[in-house]
Amino acid sequence: MKYKPHEYQKTSYNHIIDHSASGLFLDMGMGKTVTTLTAVDDLMHDYLEVSKVLVIAPLRVAEDTWSRETAKWDHLKHLKISKILGSEKLRLQALKEKADIYVINRENTQWLVKTLGLKWDFDMVVIDELSSFKSAASQRFKALKKVRPLIKRLVGLTGTPAPNGYMDLWSEIYLLDRGERLGKTITSYRQQYFYGIQRSGFQIFSIRPGSQEEVNDKIKDICISMKARDYLNLKEPLYINVPAVLNKSEAQKYKEMEKEAILELGNETITALSAAAVATKLLQIANGAVYTNEGTYVKIHDRKLDVLEDLIEGANGNPVLVFYSFKHDYDRIMERFPKARKLETSKDIDDWNKGKIPIMLAHPASTGHGLNLQDGGNHIIWFGLNWSLELYQQANARLHRQGQTEGVIIHHIIAEGTMDERVLEVLQGKNTRQELLLEALKAIKEEMEE
């Protein structure tokens, strides 16, 4: 695919090129990854300023996103990526590989620093989700701080740099400038910009009047902040498809169940009724579990739950409305996120609109016409899709409606190589529901019978 950057992406690119330390505080959906990769490529091959780049990212992002982006864009396909993931043996092997960019999950930052020591040779580091280094007491921060003098260029990417307040900023900015702007220690930062309040045996800190503006002014030369609503045409929602990648054994299990379900139809003509039953079963498996004839369900995989976790973290404290399809989806989501809440009563609606619910779960059939949720947030995540275009549109309209002050961002979690992809085609208007469903299953059945 040919890369045609937006003006805000050009601004971000130039900021990385022009600054040895750069903080890009950009909303989700603004192309932080491709912008950063483009700058990395040019710094490496045109400017000849860096030779070996490390990306530190959340695990699932490290596993998939950065390599997927290099494969997606024509101008980046020559970049070789090595993933420092898995067992220690695999990580050591990945370190020895000849590559342009090395990607590691943030939990292994301490291990990498300890392993390389003074032999640290990454002259550029990109921290994907800089806010995950917000704690000055964390081992990952302390480890990276040790090798920071050996790093020539550092880029920090995040949507919300201070999700819990300005106290979070110190360690993130320190990694960028080694304490030049906000002080060498968090103690001095706290003393200068905050005052303490004693409460029930412990002390809490509040930022001093005027200090917020002073901090902003100190870091504005190396950090840029952009909101999607200011740069994107968000009169219509922004749709983002996020892949959930099944491993080899999980994908094989899906194919086996797909084959078994399709062949159950025998030699009879596939009808809408039988096709719908098979498609429903396949959508369940794509989501991670499937019902048995006894009414219980069997877990297949957690790939969508992992992606959901990443998306919720990426929202950086902004409320998210999650739509699920099956009861076992709800059960497994609640097991992973016990603080989530199901949309059931008028109090749930009121609390959501007051910003009191960080994760709201809802079935699209329960969010019909007239339900106003636009005051509570602008992030929607579809854990599982269904064939009903009407339900899909009505569910999205709970946030994308009159009174919404932010651009609505809608994520679809799509299990690759599954029925999810065909449902998405229907919802995007590329075919009618029944036509696509019947033709898809007929085609799969014919392939299996050849």
C-alpha positions in Angstrom: 0.0 0.0 0.0 1.3 3.5 -0.9 1.8 5.8 2.1 0.2 9.2 1.7 0.7 11.0 5.0 -1.8 13.5 6.5 -0.5 16.9 7.4 -0.5 16.0 11.1 1.6 12.9 10.3 4.1 15.1 8.5 4.3 17.3 11.6 4.9 14.3 13.8 7.5 12.9 11.4 9.4 16.2 11.3 9.3 16.4 15.1 11.0 13.0 15.4 13.6 14.0 12.8 14.3 17.4 14.4 14.6 16.2 18.0 16.8 13.6 19.5 14.2 13.2 22.2 10.6 13.3 21.0 7.3 12.7 22.8 4.3 12.2 20.5 1.1 12.4 22.5 -1.4 11.4 19.8 -4.9 9.9 20.0 -5.7 6.4 18.9 -6.2 6.1 15.1 -3.8 8.8 14.1 -1.1 6.5 12.6 1.6 6.8 15.3 3.3 3.5 14.2 3.6 4.2 10.5 4.8 7.8 11.1 7.5 6.5 13.6 8.6 3.8 11.2 8.9 6.2 8.4 11.1 8.5 10.5 13.2 5.5 11.7 13.7 4.3 8.1 14.9 7.8 7.0 17.1 8.3 10.1 18.7 4.9 9.4 19.1 4.9 5.6 19.0 8.6 4.5 20.4 10.6 7.4 22.7 7.7 8.6 22.2 8.8 12.2 21.1 5.5 13.7 22.0 1.9 13.0 20.1 -0.3 15.5 16.6 0.5 16.8 14.7 -1.0 19.7 11.0 -0.8 20.1 9.5 -1.5 23.6 5.8 -2.3 23.4 2.9 -4.1 25.1 3.3 -7.8 24.4 0.5 -8.2 21.8 1.7 -5.1 20.1 5.2 -6.4 20.1 4.1 -9.7 18.6 2.1 -8.3 15.8 1.6 -4.5 15.2 5.1 -3.4 14.2 5.8 -6.2 11.8 2.4 -5.9 10.4 2.9 -2.2 9.6 6.2 -2.8 7.9 4.5 -5.5 5.7 1.6 -3.2 5.0 3.3 -0.1 3.5 5.4 -0.3 0.3 8.1 2.1 1.5 8.7 0.0 4.7 8.7 -3.5 3.4 12.6 -3.6 3.2 12.9 -3.2 7.0 13.8 -6.4 8.8 12.3 -6.9 12.3 13.5 -9.3 14.9 11.1 -10.0 17.8 12.8 -10.5 21.2 9.9 -12.5 22.6 9.2 -15.9 24.2 11.7 -18.0 26.2 15.1 -16.7 27.1 16.6 -19.0 24.5 14.4 -17.5 21.8 15.1 -14.0 23.0 18.9 -14.5 22.9 18.5 -15.9 19.4 16.5 -12.9 18.3 19.2 -10.6 19.7 21.8 -12.2 17.5 19.8 -11.9 14.3 20.8 -9.2 11.8 17.9 -6.8 11.7 17.0 -3.1 11.4 14.4 -3.0 14.3 14.2 -5.2 17.3 10.9 -5.4 19.2 10.6 -6.5 22.8 7.7 -6.5 25.3 8.0 -4.0 28.1 8.0 -6.7 30.8 11.4 -7.8 29.5 13.1 -4.4 29.6 14.9 -5.2 32.8 16.1 -8.5 31.4 17.5 -6.9 28.2 19.4 -4.2 30.2 20.8 -6.8 32.5 21.7 -9.1 29.6 23.5 -6.5 27.5 24.9 -4.3 30.3 27.6 -2.0 28.9 27.4 -3.8 25.6 24.1 -2.0 25.0 24.2 -1.0 21.3 20.7 0.3 20.5 21.3 3.9 19.5 17.6 4.6 19.1 14.7 3.5 21.3 11.0 3.8 20.7 8.7 3.3 23.6 5.2 2.4 22.3 2.9 3.5 25.2 5.2 5.7 27.1 2.7 6.0 29.9 3.5 2.4 30.9 6.8 3.9 32.3 5.0 6.4 34.4 6.1 4.9 37.7 9.5 6.0 38.8 9.5 3.1 41.2 9.0 0.4 38.6 11.8 -1.9 37.6 11.3 -1.2 33.9 11.9 2.5 34.4 14.9 2.0 36.6 16.4 -0.4 34.1 16.0 1.9 31.1 17.2 4.8 33.1 20.6 3.0 33.5 21.2 2.8 29.8 19.6 6.1 28.8 23.0 7.8 28.4 23.9 5.2 25.8 20.8 6.0 23.7 21.3 8.6 21.0 17.6 9.0 20.1 14.4 8.2 22.0 10.8 8.5 20.9 7.9 8.1 23.4 4.4 7.3 22.0 1.2 7.6 23.9 -2.4 8.9 23.7 -2.6 10.0 27.3 0.8 10.7 29.0 -0.7 11.5 32.4 -3.8 9.3 32.9 -3.7 9.8 36.7 -2.5 13.4 36.8 0.7 15.4 36.3 2.7 13.3 38.8 2.9 10.6 36.1 4.8 12.9 33.8 8.1 13.1 35.6 9.5 9.6 34.8 8.2 9.7 31.2 9.9 13.1 30.5 13.0 12.0 32.3 13.5 9.1 29.9 13.3 11.7 27.1 15.6 14.4 28.4 17.4 12.8 31.5 15.9 15.3 33.8 16.8 18.5 32.0 13.2 20.0 32.0 11.5 18.6 35.1 14.4 17.9 37.4 16.8 15.0 38.1 14.6 13.4 40.8 10.9 12.9 41.3 11.3 14.4 44.8 12.5 17.7 43.4 9.7 17.6 40.8 7.2 17.0 43.5 8.5 19.7 45.8 8.5 22.3 43.0 5.1 21.7 41.5 2.9 20.0 44.1 1.8 20.4 47.7 1.1 17.6 50.1 -2.2 17.0 52.0 -2.2 14.6 54.9 -5.2 12.2 54.8 -5.9 9.3 57.2 -2.2 8.5 57.8 -0.9 9.0 54.3 0.0 11.9 52.1 -1.5 12.8 48.8 -0.2 15.4 46.4 -2.1 18.0 44.4 -0.5 20.2 41.7 0.0 23.8 42.7 -2.1 26.5 41.0 -0.3 27.6 37.8 2.1 24.6 37.8 0.2 22.7 35.2 0.9 25.6 32.7 4.5 25.8 33.8 5.1 22.1 33.2 3.4 22.3 29.9 5.6 25.2 28.9 8.8 23.4 30.0 8.2 20.2 27.8 6.5 21.8 24.8 9.7 21.9 22.8 10.1 18.1 22.8 6.5 17.0 23.1 3.6 17.5 20.8 0.0 16.7 21.5 -2.7 16.1 18.9 -6.4 15.2 19.4 -8.1 13.3 16.6 -11.1 15.7 16.7 -8.7 18.5 15.7 -7.1 16.8 12.8 -9.4 14.1 11.4 -12.8 14.6 9.8 -14.8 12.9 12.5 -18.3 13.9 11.3 -18.5 10.2 10.7 -17.0 7.7 13.1 -13.5 6.5 12.7 -13.5 2.7 12.1 -10.4 0.6 13.0 -10.1 -3.1 12.4 -7.8 -4.8 14.9 -6.7 -8.3 14.1 -6.7 -11.2 16.6 -4.2 -13.7 15.4 -4.8 -17.3 16.2 -1.7 -19.4 16.6 -1.1 -22.4 14.4 -2.9 -25.0 16.6 -5.8 -22.6 17.3 -6.2 -21.9 13.6 -6.1 -25.6 12.8 -8.8 -26.3 15.4 -11.0 -23.6 13.9 -10.5 -25.1 10.4 -11.4 -28.6 11.7 -14.5 -27.3 13.4 -15.4 -25.3 10.3 -15.1 -28.5 8.2 -17.1 -30.6 10.6 -19.8 -28.0 10.8 -20.0 -27.5 7.0 -20.0 -31.2 6.2 -22.8 -31.8 8.8 -25.1 -30.2 6.1 -24.5 -33.3 4.0 -25.6 -33.3 0.3 -28.7 -31.3 1.0 -29.1 -27.8 -0.4 -27.9 -25.2 2.1 -30.8 -23.2 3.4 -30.7 -19.9 5.2 -31.8 -21.7 8.4 -29.0 -24.3 8.3 -26.4 -21.8 7.1 -27.2 -19.4 10.0 -26.7 -22.2 12.5 -23.3 -23.1 11.1 -22.3 -19.4 10.8 -23.3 -18.8 14.4 -21.1 -21.7 15.6 -18.2 -20.4 13.7 -18.6 -16.9 15.1 -18.6 -18.4 18.6 -15.3 -20.2 17.9 -13.8 -17.0 16.4 -14.7 -15.2 19.7 -12.9 -17.9 21.7 -15.5 -20.4 22.9 -18.3 -22.6 21.6 -21.5 -24.0 23.1 -22.0 -27.7 23.5 -25.3 -29.6 22.9 -25.7 -29.6 26.7 -25.7 -25.8 26.9 -22.3 -25.5 28.5 -19.4 -24.0 26.6 -15.8 -25.0 25.8 -13.0 -22.4 25.7 -11.0 -22.4 22.4 -8.6 -19.4 22.8 -8.2 -16.0 24.5 -6.9 -14.0 21.5 -9.7 -11.6 21.4 -9.5 -11.1 25.2 -5.8 -10.2 24.8 -6.6 -7.7 22.1 -9.4 -6.2 24.2 -7.0 -5.8 27.1 -4.6 -3.9 24.8 -7.3 -1.6 23.5 -8.6 -0.8 27.0 -5.1 0.0 28.1 -4.6 2.1 24.9 -7.7 4.1 25.9 -5.6 5.3 28.9 -8.5 5.6 31.3 -11.1 6.9 28.8 -14.3 4.9 29.1 -15.0 2.2 26.6 -18.3 0.6 25.5 -17.8 -3.0 24.6 -20.3 -4.9 22.6 -20.4 -8.7 22.9 -22.4 -11.3 21.0 -22.8 -14.4 23.2 -23.3 -15.1 26.9 -19.9 -16.9 27.0 -18.3 -13.7 25.6 -19.8 -11.8 28.6 -18.6 -14.4 31.1 -15.1 -14.5 29.8 -14.8 -10.7 29.5 -16.0 -10.3 33.1 -13.5 -12.9 34.3 -10.7 -10.9 32.6 -12.1 -7.5 33.7 -14.0 -8.0 37.0 -14.5 -4.2 37.3 -16.5 -4.0 34.1 -20.2 -3.4 34.3 -23.1 -4.6 32.3 -25.6 -2.2 30.9 -28.9 -3.1 32.4 -30.6 -0.3 34.3 -31.2 3.4 34.2 -28.7 3.8 36.9 -26.1 2.1 34.7 -26.9 4.7 32.0 -26.7 7.6 34.4 -23.4 6.4 35.9 -21.9 5.8 32.4 -22.9 9.4 31.3 -21.3 10.7 34.5 -18.0 9.0 33.6 -18.2 6.6 36.6 -17.9 3.4 34.5 -14.6 2.7 32.8 -15.7 -0.4 31.0 -19.4 -0.9 30.0 -20.5 -4.2 28.5 -23.6 -4.4 26.4 -25.3 -6.7 24.0 -26.3 -4.8 20.8 -29.9 -6.1 21.0 -30.2 -4.3 24.4 -29.1 -0.9 23.2 -32.0 0.0 20.8 -33.4 3.2 19.6 -33.4 6.3 21.9 -30.7 5.1 24.4 -28.5 8.1 25.1 -24.9 7.2 26.0 -23.0 10.0 24.2 -22.1 11.9 27.4 -20.0 9.0 28.8 -17.4 8.5 26.2 -16.5 8.1 22.5 -14.8 4.7 22.3 -16.6 1.6 21.1 -15.1 -1.9 20.9 -16.9 -4.7 19.1 -15.6 -7.9 20.7 -17.8 -10.0 18.3 -19.8 -9.0 15.3 -23.2 -10.2 14.2 -25.0 -10.3 10.8 -27.5 -7.6 11.6 -26.7 -4.3 10.0 -29.6 -2.7 11.8 -28.3 -3.8 15.3 -24.8 -2.7 14.4 -25.8 0.7 13.3 -28.2 1.3 16.2 -25.6 0.2 18.7 -23.0 2.6 17.3 -25.6 5.4 17.3 -25.7 5.2 21.1 -22.4 7.2 21.2 -22.5 8.7 17.7 -25.5 11.0 18.1 -26.4 14.6 18.7 -24.7 15.9 21.8 -21.5 13.9 21.3 -18.6 16.4 21.6 -15.8 14.0 20.5 -15.2 12.0 17.4 -16.4 8.4 17.9 -13.8 5.7 17.4 -15.1 2.2 16.7 -12.8 -0.8 16.9 -13.7 -4.2 15.4 -11.7 -7.1 16.9 -11.4 -9.5 13.9 -10.1 -13.1 14.3 -8.1 -13.5 11.1 -9.1 -16.4 8.8 -12.5 -16.8 10.4 -16.1 -16.0 9.7 -15.5 -12.6 11.3 -14.0 -11.4 8.1 -17.1 -12.3 6.1 -19.4 -10.6 8.6 -17.4 -7.5 8.4 -17.8 -7.4 4.6 -21.6 -7.5 5.1 -21.5 -4.7 7.6 -19.4 -2.6 5.3 -22.1 -3.0 2.6 -20.2 -5.2 0.2 -23.0 -7.7 0.0 -26.4 -8.5 1.5 -26.5 -10.7 4.6 -28.3 -13.7 3.2 -26.5 -13.7 -0.1 -23.0 -13.6 1.4 -23.9 -16.1 4.1 -25.2 -18.7 1.6 -22.5 -18.2 -1.0 -19.7 -18.3 1.6 -20.8 -21.6 3.1 -21.6 -23.1 -0.3 -18.1 -22.2 -1.5 -16.4 -23.7 1.6 -18.5 -26.9 1.2 -17.6 -27.3 -2.4 -13.9 -26.8 -1.6 -14.0 -29.5 1.0 -15.8 -32.0 -1.3 -13.3 -31.6 -4.2 
